[in-house]
């Protein structure tokens, strides 16, 4: 074997070792938590399947999936059709339909195999892995950790423990579908997201409900 060939083999071995090390680091950085992408809404204002609308040539749902795959062991999709089968991820249908996000969250948490779960709506493309990790870091023994942006809770980008599902179920049975009402009987930690803790909440929590909003945010 020539010197050049030996150098090439050594370089290949170094490259393989580097890739293996990077893979180990990615696994170590993940948390034993299930990521849940909410994509079961009616999208009435958008007029079509919101998660498949593209921003910068990428479907909105893929932004959420990529962020959660960076943090979570497993990612599942909460949806009521087969539009997202192409992602190759489990798709969980609402056990109770017509009740809004609470139905999707409850069904997905029941399906989840982990005690910890992170819910992210498919229409929030600016959410980062850094923010997700920050929210999760406040979970302690709370049933939920909900970020607050400019005084408004963001329950569709939040941490939920497994035992929160039973409270969601009870609320649905009692005809209470608004998450804010459910939180009144839940151990929830609310945390402010602002520049003081290193986040631009106004941008991060920008969500897309119309074609006009999509076009406005596409250039950011």
C-alpha positions, 0 to 999 in steps of 0.5 A: 500500500502506497503512502497516499493510499495509507493516508486515504484509509486513515482519513476515512477512518477519522471521518467515520469516527467523527460521524459516530461521535456526532451521532453519540452526541446527538443521542446524549443531548436528547431527553426521554420525552415524546414530541407531539406535533399538533396538526389536526386543526380545521385550518378554516382561515387558511382554507387548506391543510395548514401543516402542508402550506410551505414557507421558504419551500418547506411544509410548516409541519416539517419545521416542528418535526425537525425541532422536536427530533432534535430534542425528543426521543420520539415524535408523533403527529396528532392529526385526523387524516393521512396527509402526514403519512409521508413523514414516516412518523406515528399519526394519532387520531383524536379519540374525541373530535370537534373539541379543539386542541384539547382532544388532540393533546389528550389522545397523543399523550395517551398514545405516548410511551413516556412520562414527559411530553412536549406539544408543539403546534405545526403553525409555529415555524420559529420555535427553536430547540433551545426554547423547547429545552428551556421550557422542559428544564422547568418541569420538576414535578409539575403537570405542565409547563406553559410559556407566557409571551407578552402576558399571554400563555402559549399552551400549544408550545408546552410541556405536559406530564403523562398524568395531565391526560386524565385531567384533559379527559375529565374536562372533555367529559364535563364540556370544558374544552378551553385549555385555560379553564383546564389549567385552573385544576392543574399544577401548571408552571407558567414561565415568561419568555422574553429578552431578559432570559435570552428569547425574542418571544414575539418572533418565536411564537409567531403563528400562521393562520392565513396566507397573508401571515404566511407571506409576511413571515416568509422573509424573516 
